[in-house]
Amino acid sequence: MVDAIQIYLAVVGQVEANAQPGILELITDADLVVQLVLLVLVGMSVGCWVIILNKFSALRKAEQQSQVFLEAFWKARRLDQVYEQIDRYAGSPIAQVFKSGYVELSKLTGAEASPAAEAGPAISLGGEDNLARALRRSMSSERAGMEKLTTFLATTGSTAPFIGLFGTVWGILRAFQKIGATGQATVATVGPDIAHALIATAVGLAAAIPAVMAYNYFNSRIRVLSTGMDNFSDDFLNIVKRHFRGR
């Protein structure tokens, strides 16, 4: 009976010795520097995901409303009819470019702009330059708004792996310090610090990879919308030249 109890206790002790600590336990047992590194990386990752979700929703809304606006614009017979409904397309950068162009055109002509009016108010070549500048300013403003906060994604994608690498180097350095202090290079001695180091690397990559992918994805969609604004600006100027140029 005594032998059976001793064997049982020996088995239980071996199982406890072989039990592996969980991820949370490794993090809580990590060095203060490693914990700070992990905290920074987690904060960057959370910030990236907030930006990703908001930017995805905003760009999808911009694309949908731009498509609807262009359909309404080309179906309309008068520019003022489109302008009266412009508030419906508040999320469309192309609609905002039209709004700026229409307001500038109204200032130049001193009347409601209508491409259907063959003998309507005329503008000079200098007025066309002013209109082109107003369109460019609006396009630049809309492009800057769409690109807002995407630089944080690029920054996270480029720096998070190096921040994680710093935590990795620090953890390995502590492992070597323990080896020097104890004179033992056993897994029990250096294993926890190596594990902390690898966690820092993993969290750095987990923060960087989605940020880089989202940055490239959003940039491609912003380029499409920017091209749409450029094309619409050219079309708007052509309409003005055909119907409002001074004779």
C-alpha positions as CSV (number, residue, x, y, z in Angstrom):
1,M,0.0,0.0,0.0
2,V,2.8,2.4,0.9
3,D,4.6,1.5,-2.3
4,A,1.5,2.3,-4.3
5,I,1.1,5.7,-2.7
6,Q,4.7,6.5,-3.3
7,I,4.3,5.6,-7.0
8,Y,1.2,7.7,-7.3
9,L,2.9,10.7,-5.7
10,A,5.9,10.2,-8.0
11,V,3.6,10.2,-11.1
12,V,1.7,13.2,-10.0
13,G,4.9,15.1,-9.3
14,Q,6.3,14.2,-12.8
15,V,3.0,15.4,-14.4
16,E,3.2,18.7,-12.6
17,A,6.8,19.1,-13.6
18,N,6.0,18.5,-17.2
19,A,3.0,20.8,-17.2
20,Q,3.4,23.7,-19.6
21,P,2.4,27.2,-18.5
22,G,-0.3,28.9,-20.6
23,I,0.2,32.0,-22.8
24,L,-1.3,34.4,-20.2
25,E,0.9,32.9,-17.5
26,L,4.0,33.4,-19.6
27,I,3.0,37.0,-20.2
28,T,2.3,37.8,-16.5
29,D,5.6,36.2,-15.6
30,A,7.6,38.1,-18.2
31,D,10.1,40.8,-17.5
32,L,8.7,44.4,-17.2
33,V,10.5,45.4,-20.5
34,V,8.9,42.5,-22.4
35,Q,5.5,43.4,-20.9
36,L,5.8,47.0,-22.0
37,V,6.7,45.8,-25.5
38,L,3.7,43.5,-25.6
39,L,1.5,46.4,-24.3
40,V,2.7,48.7,-27.1
41,L,2.2,46.1,-29.8
42,V,-1.3,45.2,-28.5
43,G,-2.2,48.9,-28.5
44,M,-1.0,49.3,-32.0
45,S,-2.9,46.3,-33.2
46,V,-6.1,47.5,-31.6
47,G,-5.7,50.9,-33.2
48,C,-5.1,49.3,-36.6
49,W,-8.2,47.2,-36.4
50,V,-10.3,50.2,-35.4
51,I,-8.9,52.1,-38.4
52,I,-9.4,49.1,-40.7
53,L,-13.1,48.7,-39.8
54,N,-13.9,52.4,-40.0
55,K,-11.9,52.9,-43.3
56,F,-13.5,49.8,-44.9
57,S,-17.0,51.2,-44.1
58,A,-16.1,54.7,-45.3
59,L,-14.6,53.6,-48.6
60,R,-17.4,51.2,-49.3
61,K,-19.9,54.0,-48.7
62,A,-17.9,56.4,-50.9
63,E,-17.8,53.9,-53.8
64,Q,-21.6,53.1,-53.6
65,Q,-22.6,56.7,-53.3
66,S,-20.2,57.8,-56.1
67,Q,-21.8,55.3,-58.4
68,V,-25.3,56.4,-57.6
69,F,-24.2,60.1,-58.0
70,L,-22.7,59.5,-61.4
71,E,-25.8,57.8,-62.6
72,A,-27.9,60.8,-61.4
73,F,-25.5,63.3,-62.9
74,W,-25.5,61.9,-66.4
75,K,-29.3,61.5,-66.4
76,A,-30.0,65.0,-65.2
77,R,-30.7,67.7,-67.8
78,R,-29.5,70.6,-65.6
79,L,-26.6,71.0,-63.2
80,D,-28.8,72.8,-60.7
81,Q,-31.0,69.8,-60.5
82,V,-28.1,67.7,-59.4
83,Y,-26.9,70.3,-57.0
84,E,-30.3,70.4,-55.2
85,Q,-29.9,66.7,-54.4
86,I,-26.2,66.9,-53.4
87,D,-26.8,66.2,-49.7
88,R,-27.9,62.7,-50.6
89,Y,-24.3,61.9,-51.6
90,A,-22.4,63.3,-48.6
91,G,-20.1,60.3,-48.5
92,S,-19.1,60.5,-52.2
93,P,-15.8,62.3,-53.0
94,I,-16.9,62.7,-56.6
95,A,-20.1,64.5,-55.5
96,Q,-18.1,66.8,-53.3
97,V,-15.9,67.7,-56.3
98,F,-19.0,68.5,-58.3
99,K,-20.3,70.6,-55.4
100,S,-17.1,72.7,-55.3
101,G,-17.2,73.0,-59.1
102,Y,-20.8,74.1,-59.2
103,V,-20.4,76.7,-56.5
104,E,-17.4,78.2,-58.3
105,L,-19.2,78.1,-61.6
106,S,-22.2,79.9,-60.1
107,K,-19.9,82.6,-58.8
108,L,-18.4,83.0,-62.3
109,T,-21.6,83.1,-64.2
110,G,-23.7,84.9,-61.5
111,A,-26.6,82.7,-62.3
112,E,-27.7,79.1,-62.0
113,A,-25.6,76.9,-64.2
114,S,-27.4,74.9,-66.8
115,P,-25.7,73.0,-69.6
116,A,-29.0,73.1,-71.5
117,A,-28.9,76.8,-71.9
118,E,-27.1,77.4,-75.2
119,A,-27.2,81.2,-74.8
120,G,-26.6,81.2,-71.0
121,P,-24.1,83.3,-69.1
122,A,-20.6,82.9,-70.4
123,I,-17.2,82.7,-68.6
124,S,-13.8,83.7,-69.8
125,L,-10.7,81.5,-70.1
126,G,-9.5,83.0,-66.8
127,G,-12.7,81.9,-65.2
128,E,-12.1,78.4,-66.5
129,D,-8.7,78.4,-64.8
130,N,-10.4,79.4,-61.6
131,L,-12.9,76.6,-62.0
132,A,-10.1,74.1,-62.6
133,R,-8.2,75.3,-59.5
134,A,-11.4,74.9,-57.4
135,L,-11.8,71.3,-58.7
136,R,-8.2,70.5,-58.0
137,R,-8.5,71.9,-54.4
138,S,-11.6,69.8,-53.8
139,M,-9.9,66.7,-55.2
140,S,-6.9,67.2,-53.0
141,S,-9.0,67.7,-49.9
142,E,-11.1,64.6,-50.6
143,R,-8.0,62.5,-51.3
144,A,-6.4,63.7,-48.1
145,G,-9.6,62.7,-46.2
146,M,-9.6,59.2,-47.7
147,E,-6.0,58.7,-46.9
148,K,-6.4,60.0,-43.3
149,L,-5.0,57.5,-40.7
150,T,-3.8,55.1,-43.3
151,T,-0.2,56.2,-42.5
152,F,-0.7,54.6,-39.0
153,L,-1.3,51.3,-40.8
154,A,1.9,51.8,-42.7
155,T,3.8,52.8,-39.6
156,T,2.5,49.7,-37.7
157,G,3.4,47.4,-40.5
158,S,7.0,48.7,-40.7
159,T,7.8,49.1,-37.0
160,A,5.8,46.4,-35.2
161,P,8.2,43.6,-36.2
162,F,11.2,45.6,-35.0
163,I,9.4,46.4,-31.7
164,G,8.7,42.7,-31.3
165,L,12.3,41.9,-32.2
166,F,13.5,44.2,-29.4
167,G,11.4,42.2,-27.0
168,T,12.9,39.0,-28.4
169,V,16.5,40.3,-28.0
170,W,15.8,41.4,-24.5
171,G,14.3,38.0,-23.6
172,I,17.3,36.1,-25.0
173,L,19.6,38.5,-23.2
174,R,18.0,37.7,-19.9
175,A,18.3,34.0,-20.7
176,F,22.0,34.3,-21.2
177,Q,22.3,36.3,-18.0
178,K,20.6,33.4,-16.1
179,I,23.0,30.9,-17.8
180,G,26.0,33.0,-16.6
181,A,24.6,33.3,-13.1
182,T,23.6,29.7,-12.6
183,G,26.2,28.0,-14.9
184,Q,23.4,25.8,-16.2
185,A,21.9,25.9,-19.7
186,T,18.9,23.7,-19.0
187,V,15.4,24.2,-20.5
188,A,14.1,25.0,-17.0
189,T,16.6,27.8,-16.6
190,V,16.3,29.6,-20.0
191,G,13.0,28.2,-21.3
192,P,10.7,30.9,-19.8
193,D,12.8,33.8,-21.1
194,I,13.0,32.2,-24.5
195,A,9.2,31.8,-24.5
196,H,8.7,35.4,-23.6
197,A,11.0,36.4,-26.4
198,L,9.1,34.3,-29.0
199,I,5.8,35.8,-27.7
200,A,7.1,39.3,-28.4
201,T,8.0,38.3,-32.0
202,A,4.7,36.6,-32.6
203,V,2.7,39.6,-31.3
204,G,4.8,41.9,-33.5
205,L,4.0,39.9,-36.6
206,A,0.4,39.6,-35.6
207,A,0.2,43.4,-35.5
208,A,2.2,44.1,-38.6
209,I,0.7,41.6,-41.1
210,P,-2.9,42.8,-41.1
211,A,-1.7,46.4,-41.1
212,V,0.3,46.0,-44.2
213,M,-2.4,44.0,-46.0
214,A,-5.0,46.6,-45.1
215,Y,-2.8,49.5,-46.1
216,N,-2.2,48.1,-49.6
217,Y,-5.9,47.2,-50.0
218,F,-7.1,50.7,-49.0
219,N,-4.5,52.4,-51.2
220,S,-5.7,50.5,-54.2
221,R,-9.3,51.5,-53.5
222,I,-8.3,55.1,-52.9
223,R,-6.5,55.2,-56.2
224,V,-9.7,54.0,-58.0
225,L,-11.7,56.7,-56.3
226,S,-9.0,59.3,-57.1
227,T,-9.1,58.2,-60.8
228,G,-12.8,58.6,-60.7
229,M,-12.5,62.2,-59.4
230,D,-9.9,63.1,-62.0
231,N,-12.2,61.7,-64.8
232,F,-15.2,63.5,-63.5
233,S,-13.3,66.8,-63.2
234,D,-12.2,66.5,-66.8
235,D,-15.8,65.8,-67.9
236,F,-17.1,68.7,-65.8
237,L,-14.7,71.1,-67.4
238,N,-15.6,69.9,-70.9
239,I,-19.3,70.6,-70.1
240,V,-18.4,74.1,-69.0
241,K,-16.3,74.7,-72.1
242,R,-19.1,73.6,-74.4
243,H,-21.9,75.5,-72.8
244,F,-20.4,78.5,-70.8
245,R,-17.3,79.6,-72.7
246,G,-17.5,83.3,-73.7
247,R,-17.8,83.9,-77.4
